[in-house]
Amino acid sequence: MRTSVRQAMRQAYRCRNPEHARRLLQNLARRLRDEHPGAAASLEEGLDETLTVMRFELPEWLERTLATTNAIENVVGAVRQLGRRVKRWRNGRMIVRWTGTALLEAQRHFRRVRDYQGMRILVAALRRHDDQLVAVTTEVA
């Protein structure tokens, strides 16, 4: 099912309409439920979170940059790699210190977000989103 699952996920994340993408992903989860319940549960568990960036109506290039987990995976990998060097963890402070060291090490290899000017677009979208949340909260109260 790999090919059809990959194709369905690609179609969902490229459609640029969060509600349509949600329906496509829910259909995929339904298809997977019987034979691959773990995959279906994983897909359903993070469904709303994976569509968050899409809801901000950002330019496609910025959405693609923010929608990946590459930056997080890079940091987690750096912490793991440095953590493997430690043979004996003495206490929690040592763990925090080594994690901080790993983050500083990882920082040296970070790349800049393509067209950092796009951050202005993101900030404006986040502010619009916050304003909508405030409006909804005010209406409910």
SULBEL-V951572 format. One record per pair of residues at least 12 apart in sequence whose ideal C-beta (glycine too) atoms are under 7 Angstrom apart, sorted by sequence separation. I is the first residue (numbers start at 1). J is the second residue. D is the distance in whole Angstrom. If there is no record, write none. Layout:
I:J:D  I:J:D
//
This chain:
12:24:4  86:98:6  11:24:6  12:25:5  53:66:5  29:43:5  53:67:5  28:43:7  29:44:5  83:98:6  8:24:6  82:98:6  25:43:6  9:28:7  82:101:6  83:102:7  8:28:5  79:99:6  82:102:4  25:47:6  5:28:7  79:102:4  82:105:6  78:102:5  22:47:7  78:105:6  75:103:7  78:106:3  22:51:6  21:51:6  75:106:5  74:106:6  18:51:5  21:54:6  18:54:5  18:55:5  16:54:7  65:113:6  65:114:6  61:114:7  62:118:4  59:118:7  62:121:6  62:122:7  59:121:7  58:121:6  58:122:7  58:125:6  57:125:7  56:125:4  56:129:6
//
